[in-house]
Amino acid sequence: MTFGGDAQRSGWNKTETDLTLDTVKHLKLEWSVKLDSEPKALSNLTAPLVRASVATPKGVKDLVIVAGVSNKVFVIDGDTGNLFWEKTLSAEGTPARRESWLCPNGLTATPVIGPVPRIGGAAPGFGQALYVLASDGKLHAFNLVSGEDVVPPTAFIPAFSKMWSMNLVDGVLYATTSQNCNGVKSGVYAMDLSNAARKVSYFEAGTNGAGIWGRGGAATTSDGRVIVETGDGAFDPGKNQMADSVMSLSAQDLKLADYFTPRNRTWMTKKDLDMGSIGPTIFNFKNWELAAASGKEGVIFLLDTKSLGGADHRLPLYRSPLFTNEEVNFAGKGFWGAFSTWEDVAGTRWLYAPAWGPPTPTTKFGMPHGETPDGSVMAFKVEEQAGKPVLTPAWNSLNMSVPTPVIIANGVVFALSDGDSPVQFGPNGNLLNAEDRKAKAGHAIVYALDASTGDVLFSSADTIRGFSHFSAPAVGGGRIYVGTEDGMLYAFGLGIPQP
């Protein structure tokens, strides 16, 4: 019901029962639907959400939710692909700058499902609410079943900013911004939904740059602190200028509580190797609560959430060797999107990373699956050595162009090769526009992989016609859902059981 399935952005679906190592080989396209959502500068549908087994006046339904960049919301019957309800959000004002693939001036934040908020001083309402952030920065909340407004649209973040997936924890809604779109500075926003005042707090990560553009937005720790990664920009902790760092912010009021900054930050910023390209995931391992963090550089850090970088804010629990991006390419190499993690029945903790480009020659996986010039899902075992957590390369997938964050359920990794072209510059050093990049794109492919070996259990092959841009798949109720830039939503499942 949120990006990555939980507030920690683990990507681990613990409730899925139908899709298993034995059944996924029977996956098929159950339906696809063209939604009335026009793309804007490569962007269109958000990552889907799935609320399985909802009691409605029309029976028990699996509801699939996607939002469209042009301020549309679609709730779809997962069994049939028919629209359950849809909305066009009101959006006031006009952006000061033209849209681009960096700044589409649209709805780009994955919505979130949570309790119906309090209205005035009353107790929370009945049922669940769908929270959606429109392009003008106003928060909309709808009853998940009926589509009725449960609160009036409320100002949350500045209009036409680049907004990322929302997170909802203990009645507080979080969102992040990046890329200086419409002149909006990068930062983290929090709205308290527990009372009618809807107080909004804000942490500015930098006056210029320091974008928080990991696909999952903010992740939260067990005690409610907010963890984010930032991109390139100025660095001066005394002035809260926190470029290329991992930050811990206090819940709700967003005060800087702790941070980690790599010792080579100056070089990373110089080479445009944003740590903001991927979002952290939070998980337990032995006696630690860890945050996995990375960026375009191709190095992965494991951080203790109680002390991200030690006394000098520079010492991680673990710093990996260079796993990818040997060529130091800021546009199409490194780690992008979001990590995913799970613990198998034997108690082994796994970490999965979407890698763009091939592994470095010195990175050796126990179970490789061929050359991966475009990218792969890299799988690591989290192990303890000399009293510290480390990452051991286990397998990398077949070639993908380019991989998105994965979902894990019942020992299966559900991955999406999104078909997008990550190339940003032409042969003469010219910045490509959206149409140039679209012309270079291919088509998306859904894979089901053995979570322990990386072996392919299912592939959608050429079924999906379009590509996906900065999205991710969702799994729930026995189906995998994927949206593409052309406004199509696809559902792969095992079919409705026959009597």
C-alpha positions, 0 to 999 in steps of 0.5 A: 500500500506504499512504494516498496511495501512498507515504511522501510522500503524493503520491497518484501511482500510478506502477505503474498501466498499465490505466487511461489517458486512452483507457480510463477512458471504458469504466469500469463498476461491476464489483462491490459488496459489503456488508461486516459493519461497523457505522458509528459516528458517521459513520465506517465504512470506512477508505480502501482499500489495494490490493496487486496481483498477489499470489501466493497458494495460490488463484492470483495475486490483487489484494487490496483491504484496508479496515478497519471502525471497529468493529475489523474488517479485510477482505481482498477478492479484487479480481477478484470482490469475494469475501472472501479473509479477515477478522478481528475485532480484540480491543479491551480497555477502555471509552472514558471518553467517549461517541462522537461524530462528532469522536470515534467511539471506533473504528478510524479509522487507514488500515492500511499494508502492509510487510515482515513484522517481525523476531520476537525476534532473527531476520531478518524473516519471509517475505512482507508484513504488514498493520499495523492499529491497533485502537481500544484503541491496540494494533498488530496485524500479519497475514500479508497472504496467510494472515491469520495473526498475525505478532506479538502485539498490541502497545501503540502509542498510547493507547486510543480516541484519534482516530487517522489513517493510518499510515506505514511508513518504514525499519522505523519505523511512524508514527501521529498523533492529534487532537481530544483524544478520550478525553482523549488529547493530540494528537501523533505516535507512532513504533514501531521494528519492527526489534527485539523491544523495539518501542520507542515514541517520542512527540512531544506537539504541545500540551497542549490542541488542536494536533490532527494530523488531516490524512487522510494522517497524517504524510509523510516527507522523502527523509532520513526526517524526519517532516512534519505540520501541526497545528490550533488551540491554544496556541503556545509553541515553547519548550514544544513547544506547536506549534498551527497550524504545520508541524513537522519531526520527526527520524526514529524519536525524534521530536525537533523539528527545524524548524517553520514558523508563519504570521505570522497564526497568532493570527488563524487560531487565533482564527477556528478555521482549523486547519492540521491540516485537511489533511496535507502532501505532499512532492515534488521541484521543480527544486533543492528538496524541497518540502512543500505545506501549507495549512488551512481558511484557504484559503491554500497554502504551499510550504516548503523541507523543509531550512528550513521557515520560514527563520531566524525560522520565519515565512518560506515559500518561497511563500505563495499568495493566498487561493484559497478560503474568502472567508467565513472559515468554519471548518466547511465551507470551505477545504482539507481532507484531503490534497494530491496531486502528480505530474509529467507527461511534459513535466516539469510539476509539478502540485499538486491540492487538495481545496477545500471551497466556491467559489474566491474571486472573485479566483482565476482558473483557465485552465480552469474547469468551471462554478460550484462552490458546494460544492467542487472539485478545484483544480489548480495548476502549480508554476512558478519565478518570480524564483528561487522556486517559485510556484503558477499556477491551471490548472483547477478541476473541476466542482462536488463535494460534498465532494471528497476527496484524489485519486489520479493515474495515467497523466494521469488524476485519480481524484476522489471527491465523497463526498456528506458534509455538512460543516455542523456547526452548525444555524441556531440555533448548535446543534452538530449530532449525527451523525444530524443530519449524516447526514440532510443527506448525499447520495451519493458520485460517482467521477470520472475527470478529465483531469489537465491540463484537468479535463475529465470522462472518467468519472462513476459518477453515481448508482451509489453509494447511500451517502456517504463520511466522511473517506475517499479512493479507491484505484487499483490493478490497473486498478480504483478502489475506494471505501468508504462509510459504510453498509459498502459497497465498490465496484469500478469497472474495465474488466472482466476481458479475455475470450479 
